[in-house]
């Protein structure tokens, strides 16, 4: 079991409050991603769950037991950090086995656990190598293997892919998602990359200045953002926002349209504009359009659209795809 509950958790460093007040329920077996801009408190929140930081107020419970003041080792959680933190003088086998050796486990138990973890992570052929003989992705798998052998109630990942190149990030993203399916263990994953959040999570926690802006499935956050912050953070490229007379026509202080929710015509449409830059990427084309009202709009459309920089286009939002927001940034229903 690995359910985790935060009950009005707060965290302050002196007079500076990092986490004002957070309550959250994570069910056993869920893959939950904490996402938000730098400084939003996501890593601090993860460290509070792990016990690496003391809470200033509130309670943390794991499987219904209060662990607020429990030592990190007593929480039975495993953490994987941004840096691999491997011992360079030890083999892959030694690095994976290290937590069990520290616990005084028998050689038979260690060998079985290391063998199982290596098989899950495709590291069996590398057990006798040193970390310096491995690629970045293989080193990260070793760090995950070291976490697996402890058979934790939950895995905590703190931006584990930040040190990898773009292609390897995609590969490791898939591997961690597959690992979650194999193990069925609760996972909490911290990232500033909303694409990682959207592709990996069962549920996403969007954080801003230490507060939860919205908690839900990726599609809930994409389709029904609670406010302008979430609407602008979830989705890539990010949502276009328009204020002024055009927004007032929709009965809102501001409206939002995602780049993929425009139809593009060279003859007629709701908004007229001039293409500043056209990026033809094969499957997609991104148009950066300056509208007659002065708004800069990003449009994602077919990769085969014959539009060039300097040409005039007409943009029309798709039906039901205009998001409305009040002056405080809250979503307006309907």
C-alpha positions as CSV (number, residue, x, y, z in Angstrom):
1,X,0.0,0.0,0.0
2,X,1.2,3.5,-0.7
3,X,-1.5,6.1,-0.1
4,X,-0.2,9.5,0.9
5,X,-2.3,12.3,2.5
6,X,-1.2,15.9,3.2
7,X,-3.4,17.6,5.7
8,X,-3.0,21.4,5.8
9,X,0.8,21.1,5.4
10,X,2.8,24.3,5.6
11,X,6.5,25.1,5.3
12,X,8.3,28.3,6.2
13,X,12.0,29.2,6.4
14,X,12.1,31.9,9.0
15,X,9.8,34.7,7.9
16,X,9.5,33.3,4.4
17,X,6.6,31.0,3.7
18,X,7.2,28.5,0.9
19,X,4.1,26.3,1.3
20,X,1.2,28.4,2.7
21,X,-1.3,25.5,3.2
22,X,-1.6,22.3,1.1
23,X,-4.1,19.4,1.5
24,X,-3.8,16.6,-1.0
25,X,-4.8,12.9,-1.3
26,X,-2.7,10.5,-3.4
27,X,-4.2,7.1,-3.8
28,X,-2.3,3.8,-3.7
29,X,-0.7,3.0,-7.0
30,X,-1.3,6.4,-8.6
31,X,1.4,8.2,-10.7
32,X,1.1,11.8,-9.6
33,X,3.2,14.6,-11.1
34,X,4.0,17.9,-9.3
35,X,4.5,20.6,-12.0
36,X,5.0,24.3,-12.0
37,X,7.5,27.1,-12.7
38,X,10.8,27.4,-10.8
39,X,10.4,28.4,-7.2
40,X,6.8,27.2,-7.0
41,X,7.6,24.8,-4.1
42,X,7.3,21.4,-5.9
43,X,10.7,20.1,-4.8
44,X,10.2,21.4,-1.3
45,X,6.8,19.6,-1.1
46,X,8.5,16.3,-2.3
47,X,11.2,16.7,0.4
48,X,8.5,17.2,3.1
49,X,6.9,13.9,2.0
50,X,10.3,12.2,2.1
51,X,11.1,13.6,5.6
52,X,14.2,15.4,4.3
53,X,12.6,18.7,5.5
54,X,10.5,19.3,8.6
55,X,7.0,20.6,8.2
56,X,6.1,23.9,9.9
57,X,2.4,22.8,10.3
58,X,-0.1,20.2,9.4
59,X,0.2,16.4,9.0
60,X,1.6,13.9,6.6
61,X,0.1,10.4,6.6
62,X,1.2,7.3,4.7
63,X,-1.4,4.5,4.6
64,X,-3.3,6.3,7.3
65,X,-0.4,6.4,9.7
66,X,0.9,9.8,10.9
67,X,4.5,10.1,9.8
68,X,4.9,13.9,10.2
69,X,7.7,13.5,12.7
70,X,9.0,10.1,11.5
71,X,12.6,9.7,10.3
72,X,12.9,9.3,6.5
73,X,14.0,5.7,6.8
74,X,10.8,4.9,8.8
75,X,8.5,6.2,6.0
76,X,9.5,3.4,3.6
77,X,9.8,5.7,0.6
78,X,12.5,5.6,-2.1
79,X,13.8,8.8,-3.7
80,X,15.5,9.3,-7.0
81,X,17.3,12.6,-7.4
82,X,18.3,14.8,-10.4
83,X,21.9,13.7,-9.9
84,X,22.4,10.0,-10.1
85,X,24.4,10.0,-6.8
86,X,26.1,6.7,-7.7
87,X,29.3,5.5,-6.0
88,X,32.0,5.6,-8.7
89,X,34.2,2.9,-7.1
90,X,31.3,0.4,-7.0
91,X,29.9,-1.7,-9.8
92,X,26.3,-1.5,-10.9
93,X,25.7,-4.5,-8.8
94,X,27.2,-2.9,-5.7
95,X,25.3,0.4,-6.2
96,X,22.0,-1.3,-6.5
97,X,22.7,-3.6,-3.6
98,X,23.9,-0.8,-1.3
99,X,20.6,0.0,0.5
100,X,20.1,-3.7,1.4
101,X,23.7,-4.1,2.6
102,X,23.1,-1.1,4.9
103,X,20.0,-2.9,6.3
104,X,22.0,-6.0,6.9
105,X,20.1,-8.2,4.5
106,X,21.4,-11.7,3.7
107,X,23.5,-12.3,0.6
108,X,20.7,-14.5,-0.8
109,X,18.1,-11.8,-0.5
110,X,20.5,-9.2,-1.9
111,X,21.3,-11.3,-5.0
112,X,17.7,-12.0,-5.6
113,X,16.6,-8.4,-5.3
114,X,19.4,-7.1,-7.4
115,X,18.8,-9.7,-10.1
116,X,15.0,-8.8,-10.2
117,X,15.7,-5.1,-10.4
118,X,18.3,-5.5,-13.1
119,X,15.9,-7.6,-15.2
120,X,13.1,-5.0,-14.9
121,X,15.5,-2.2,-15.9
122,X,17.5,-4.1,-18.6
123,X,20.7,-3.9,-16.6
124,X,21.5,-7.6,-16.3
125,X,24.4,-7.3,-18.8
126,X,25.9,-4.3,-17.0
127,X,26.0,-5.5,-13.4
128,X,29.8,-5.7,-13.3
129,X,30.5,-2.3,-14.9
130,X,31.4,0.9,-13.1
131,X,29.2,4.0,-13.5
132,X,31.8,5.7,-15.7
133,X,31.3,2.9,-18.3
134,X,27.5,3.7,-18.6
135,X,25.5,6.2,-20.5
136,X,23.4,8.8,-18.7
137,X,20.3,6.9,-19.2
138,X,21.9,3.7,-17.9
139,X,23.1,5.5,-14.8
140,X,19.7,6.8,-14.1
141,X,18.3,3.3,-14.4
142,X,20.9,2.2,-11.8
143,X,19.7,4.9,-9.5
144,X,16.1,3.7,-10.0
145,X,17.2,0.1,-9.4
146,X,18.7,1.1,-6.1
147,X,15.3,2.5,-5.2
148,X,13.4,-0.6,-6.4
149,X,15.3,-3.1,-4.2
150,X,14.0,-1.4,-1.0
151,X,10.4,-2.3,-2.1
152,X,9.1,1.1,-1.0
153,X,5.5,2.1,-0.4
154,X,6.1,4.9,-3.0
155,X,8.8,6.2,-5.3
156,X,9.7,9.9,-5.2
157,X,11.3,11.4,-8.3
158,X,12.9,14.8,-8.2
159,X,13.4,16.0,-11.8
160,X,15.3,12.8,-12.7
161,X,15.6,13.5,-16.4
162,X,17.0,17.0,-16.2
163,X,20.6,16.0,-16.9
164,X,19.7,14.0,-20.1
165,X,19.6,15.2,-23.7
166,X,16.2,15.6,-25.4
167,X,16.1,12.2,-27.2
168,X,17.2,10.3,-24.0
169,X,14.6,12.2,-22.0
170,X,11.8,10.8,-24.2
171,X,13.2,7.3,-23.9
172,X,13.5,7.4,-20.2
173,X,10.1,9.0,-19.9
174,X,8.7,5.9,-21.5
175,X,10.8,3.6,-19.4
176,X,9.6,5.1,-16.1
177,X,5.9,5.0,-17.3
178,X,6.4,1.3,-18.2
179,X,8.1,0.7,-14.8
180,X,5.0,2.1,-13.1
181,X,2.8,-0.3,-15.0
182,X,5.0,-3.2,-14.0
183,X,5.3,-2.4,-10.3
184,X,2.0,-0.8,-9.6
185,X,3.6,1.3,-6.9
186,X,2.7,4.8,-6.0
187,X,5.0,7.3,-7.8
188,X,5.3,11.1,-7.2
189,X,7.3,12.9,-9.9
190,X,8.5,16.5,-9.8
191,X,9.2,18.3,-13.1
192,X,9.0,21.8,-14.5
193,X,8.3,20.3,-17.9
194,X,4.6,20.2,-18.6
195,X,5.0,17.8,-21.5
196,X,6.5,15.2,-19.1
197,X,3.6,15.8,-16.8
198,X,1.0,15.4,-19.5
199,X,2.5,12.2,-20.9
200,X,3.3,10.4,-17.7
201,X,0.7,11.3,-15.0
202,X,-2.5,9.7,-13.8
203,X,-3.0,13.0,-12.0
204,X,-1.2,16.3,-12.1
205,X,-0.8,18.8,-9.3
206,X,-0.2,22.3,-10.8
207,X,1.6,24.4,-8.2
208,X,2.1,28.2,-8.1
209,X,3.8,30.1,-5.3
210,X,3.4,27.1,-3.0
211,X,-0.4,26.7,-3.7
212,X,-2.3,24.1,-5.6
213,X,-3.9,25.8,-8.5
214,X,-5.6,22.6,-9.8
215,X,-5.4,18.8,-9.2
216,X,-6.8,16.4,-11.8
217,X,-6.1,14.2,-14.8
218,X,-4.0,15.6,-17.7
219,X,-7.1,15.9,-19.9
220,X,-9.1,17.6,-17.2
221,X,-6.4,20.2,-16.8
222,X,-6.1,20.6,-20.6
223,X,-9.9,20.7,-21.3
224,X,-11.2,22.4,-18.2
225,X,-8.5,24.6,-16.6
226,X,-9.7,26.2,-13.4
227,X,-8.0,29.5,-14.1
228,X,-5.8,31.4,-16.4
229,X,-2.6,30.2,-14.8
230,X,-3.4,26.6,-15.4
231,X,-4.7,27.3,-18.9
232,X,-1.4,29.1,-19.8
233,X,0.9,26.5,-18.1
234,X,-0.7,23.3,-19.5
235,X,-0.4,22.8,-23.2
236,X,2.4,23.3,-25.7
237,X,2.7,25.8,-27.3
238,X,0.9,27.7,-24.6
239,X,-2.6,29.1,-24.9
240,X,-3.1,32.5,-26.6
241,X,-4.8,35.1,-24.4
242,X,-6.8,38.1,-25.7
243,X,-8.1,41.0,-23.7
244,X,-10.0,44.2,-24.5
245,X,-12.9,44.6,-26.9
246,X,-12.7,41.1,-28.4
247,X,-12.8,39.5,-25.0
248,X,-15.7,41.7,-23.9
249,X,-17.6,40.4,-26.9
250,X,-17.5,37.0,-25.3
251,X,-18.6,38.4,-21.9
252,X,-15.1,38.0,-20.3
253,X,-12.2,40.1,-19.1
254,X,-9.9,37.8,-21.1
255,X,-10.4,34.9,-23.5
256,X,-8.0,32.1,-24.4
257,X,-7.6,29.9,-27.5
258,X,-5.1,27.1,-27.8
259,X,-2.8,27.2,-30.9
260,X,-4.3,23.9,-32.2
261,X,-7.9,25.2,-31.9
262,X,-7.9,27.7,-34.8
263,X,-9.0,27.1,-38.3
264,X,-6.9,29.0,-40.8
265,X,-8.1,30.5,-44.1
266,X,-6.6,32.9,-46.6
267,X,-10.0,34.2,-47.5
268,X,-12.2,34.8,-44.5
269,X,-12.5,34.3,-40.7
270,X,-13.1,35.9,-37.3
271,X,-9.7,37.6,-36.9
272,X,-7.4,38.9,-39.6
273,X,-3.6,39.1,-39.2
274,X,-0.2,38.9,-40.9
275,X,2.1,36.0,-40.5
276,X,5.4,37.1,-39.0
277,X,7.1,33.7,-39.0
278,X,6.0,30.4,-40.4
279,X,7.7,27.3,-39.0
280,X,7.1,24.2,-41.3
281,X,8.1,21.1,-39.3
282,X,6.7,18.4,-41.5
283,X,3.7,17.1,-39.5
284,X,2.9,20.5,-38.1
285,X,3.2,24.1,-39.1
286,X,3.5,26.9,-36.4
287,X,2.3,30.3,-37.5
288,X,3.1,33.4,-35.5
289,X,0.4,35.9,-36.4
290,X,0.1,39.6,-35.6
291,X,-3.7,40.3,-35.6
292,X,-5.3,43.6,-36.6
293,X,-6.0,44.3,-32.9
294,X,-2.3,44.0,-32.1
295,X,-2.4,40.6,-30.4
296,X,0.4,38.2,-31.1
297,X,-1.1,34.7,-31.8
298,X,0.5,31.3,-32.1
299,X,-1.3,28.9,-34.4
300,X,-0.6,25.2,-34.8
301,X,-2.0,23.8,-38.0
302,X,-1.3,21.2,-40.8
303,X,2.3,20.7,-41.8
304,X,1.2,21.0,-45.5
305,X,-0.5,24.4,-45.3
306,X,0.9,26.7,-48.0
307,X,1.4,29.8,-45.9
308,X,4.5,31.9,-45.8
309,X,5.9,34.7,-43.7
310,X,4.3,38.1,-44.7
311,X,1.1,36.7,-45.9
312,X,-2.4,37.6,-44.6
313,X,-4.5,34.9,-42.9
314,X,-7.9,34.7,-41.2
315,X,-8.2,32.8,-38.0
316,X,-11.4,31.4,-36.5
317,X,-11.6,29.7,-33.1
318,X,-13.2,26.3,-33.2
319,X,-16.7,25.9,-31.7
320,X,-16.6,25.4,-27.9
321,X,-12.8,26.0,-27.7
322,X,-12.8,29.6,-26.5
323,X,-12.0,29.8,-22.8
324,X,-13.3,32.8,-20.8
325,X,-11.7,34.3,-17.7
326,X,-12.8,37.0,-15.3
327,X,-10.6,39.9,-14.0
328,X,-9.2,37.7,-11.2
329,X,-8.2,35.0,-13.7
330,X,-10.9,32.5,-12.7
331,X,-12.4,30.4,-15.5
332,X,-16.0,31.4,-16.4
333,X,-18.3,28.4,-16.9
334,X,-20.3,28.0,-20.0
